[in-house]
Amino acid sequence: TPDGTMVEVMREATISADPIGLSILRGMENDPRTLDKLFDGINETYDDRHMWLAPYVPGQSCTVCISLHRPVTLGAIRFWNYSKTPTRGAKTFSLFLDQRLLFQGCMKRAPPRSQTDDTTPDFVQTVLFT
């Protein structure tokens, strides 16, 4: 928002995805990597209980739709790619607002898990609106 506060997406929006997640696959009905994990606030992690994962089908897109319940001024959107297995994350993405393309580009790969380094890796990718 203009004053720098974050939009509480889980309270202020309707969220959908196509495909909804791995739970559509036989034997994966109870997979914990569900859509709500995109907004659970635990972003810089390798714990897949805090991630969303959808089946990959070559030639098809995965779509996440966030419909805000009120007009909001956005200054930026932050993304965290799938990190349990960084090679499984998104490679490219497009960002639309009211059916208009705002951004199209490459998604930053999640950092590999370090066995020796105690520093916190940089997971986030920010798209700024100016």
Contacts in CASP RR format, 6 or more apart in sequence:
PFRMAT RR
TARGET T0000
AUTHOR 0000-0000-0000
METHOD contacts of the structure
MODEL  1
TPDGTMVEVMREATISADPIGLSILRGMENDPRTLDKLFDGINETYDDRH
MWLAPYVPGQSCTVCISLHRPVTLGAIRFWNYSKTPTRGAKTFSLFLDQR
LLFQGCMKRAPPRSQTDDTTPDFVQTVLFT
1 7 0 8 1.000
1 72 0 8 1.000
1 73 0 8 1.000
1 74 0 8 1.000
1 75 0 8 1.000
2 73 0 8 1.000
2 75 0 8 1.000
4 75 0 8 1.000
7 13 0 8 1.000
7 68 0 8 1.000
7 72 0 8 1.000
7 74 0 8 1.000
9 15 0 8 1.000
9 39 0 8 1.000
9 66 0 8 1.000
10 36 0 8 1.000
10 39 0 8 1.000
12 68 0 8 1.000
12 69 0 8 1.000
12 70 0 8 1.000
12 72 0 8 1.000
13 66 0 8 1.000
13 67 0 8 1.000
13 68 0 8 1.000
13 69 0 8 1.000
14 66 0 8 1.000
14 67 0 8 1.000
14 69 0 8 1.000
15 35 0 8 1.000
15 36 0 8 1.000
15 38 0 8 1.000
15 39 0 8 1.000
15 64 0 8 1.000
15 65 0 8 1.000
15 66 0 8 1.000
15 67 0 8 1.000
16 35 0 8 1.000
16 64 0 8 1.000
16 65 0 8 1.000
16 67 0 8 1.000
17 35 0 8 1.000
17 52 0 8 1.000
17 54 0 8 1.000
17 62 0 8 1.000
17 63 0 8 1.000
17 64 0 8 1.000
17 65 0 8 1.000
18 62 0 8 1.000
18 63 0 8 1.000
18 65 0 8 1.000
19 54 0 8 1.000
19 55 0 8 1.000
19 62 0 8 1.000
20 35 0 8 1.000
20 54 0 8 1.000
21 31 0 8 1.000
21 33 0 8 1.000
21 34 0 8 1.000
21 35 0 8 1.000
21 52 0 8 1.000
21 53 0 8 1.000
21 54 0 8 1.000
21 55 0 8 1.000
22 28 0 8 1.000
22 31 0 8 1.000
22 33 0 8 1.000
22 53 0 8 1.000
22 54 0 8 1.000
22 55 0 8 1.000
23 29 0 8 1.000
23 30 0 8 1.000
23 31 0 8 1.000
23 34 0 8 1.000
24 55 0 8 1.000
25 55 0 8 1.000
31 53 0 8 1.000
32 48 0 8 1.000
32 49 0 8 1.000
33 48 0 8 1.000
33 49 0 8 1.000
33 51 0 8 1.000
33 52 0 8 1.000
33 53 0 8 1.000
34 52 0 8 1.000
35 52 0 8 1.000
35 64 0 8 1.000
36 52 0 8 1.000
37 49 0 8 1.000
37 50 0 8 1.000
37 51 0 8 1.000
37 52 0 8 1.000
38 52 0 8 1.000
38 64 0 8 1.000
40 50 0 8 1.000
41 50 0 8 1.000
42 50 0 8 1.000
43 50 0 8 1.000
43 80 0 8 1.000
43 123 0 8 1.000
43 124 0 8 1.000
44 80 0 8 1.000
44 120 0 8 1.000
44 121 0 8 1.000
44 123 0 8 1.000
44 124 0 8 1.000
45 51 0 8 1.000
45 83 0 8 1.000
46 83 0 8 1.000
46 84 0 8 1.000
46 113 0 8 1.000
47 84 0 8 1.000
48 84 0 8 1.000
51 82 0 8 1.000
51 83 0 8 1.000
51 84 0 8 1.000
52 82 0 8 1.000
53 82 0 8 1.000
53 88 0 8 1.000
54 62 0 8 1.000
56 62 0 8 1.000
56 88 0 8 1.000
62 90 0 8 1.000
74 129 0 8 1.000
75 128 0 8 1.000
75 129 0 8 1.000
76 126 0 8 1.000
76 127 0 8 1.000
76 128 0 8 1.000
76 129 0 8 1.000
77 95 0 8 1.000
77 126 0 8 1.000
77 127 0 8 1.000
77 129 0 8 1.000
78 124 0 8 1.000
78 125 0 8 1.000
78 126 0 8 1.000
78 127 0 8 1.000
79 93 0 8 1.000
79 107 0 8 1.000
79 108 0 8 1.000
79 124 0 8 1.000
79 125 0 8 1.000
79 126 0 8 1.000
79 127 0 8 1.000
80 110 0 8 1.000
80 123 0 8 1.000
80 124 0 8 1.000
80 125 0 8 1.000
81 89 0 8 1.000
81 90 0 8 1.000
81 107 0 8 1.000
81 108 0 8 1.000
81 109 0 8 1.000
81 110 0 8 1.000
81 123 0 8 1.000
81 125 0 8 1.000
82 88 0 8 1.000
82 89 0 8 1.000
82 90 0 8 1.000
82 110 0 8 1.000
83 110 0 8 1.000
83 111 0 8 1.000
83 123 0 8 1.000
86 109 0 8 1.000
86 110 0 8 1.000
86 111 0 8 1.000
86 112 0 8 1.000
87 109 0 8 1.000
89 107 0 8 1.000
89 109 0 8 1.000
89 110 0 8 1.000
90 107 0 8 1.000
91 106 0 8 1.000
91 107 0 8 1.000
92 104 0 8 1.000
92 105 0 8 1.000
92 106 0 8 1.000
92 107 0 8 1.000
93 104 0 8 1.000
93 105 0 8 1.000
93 107 0 8 1.000
94 101 0 8 1.000
94 103 0 8 1.000
94 104 0 8 1.000
94 105 0 8 1.000
95 101 0 8 1.000
95 102 0 8 1.000
95 103 0 8 1.000
95 104 0 8 1.000
95 127 0 8 1.000
96 102 0 8 1.000
102 127 0 8 1.000
102 129 0 8 1.000
103 127 0 8 1.000
107 125 0 8 1.000
108 125 0 8 1.000
110 123 0 8 1.000
111 121 0 8 1.000
111 122 0 8 1.000
111 123 0 8 1.000
114 121 0 8 1.000
END
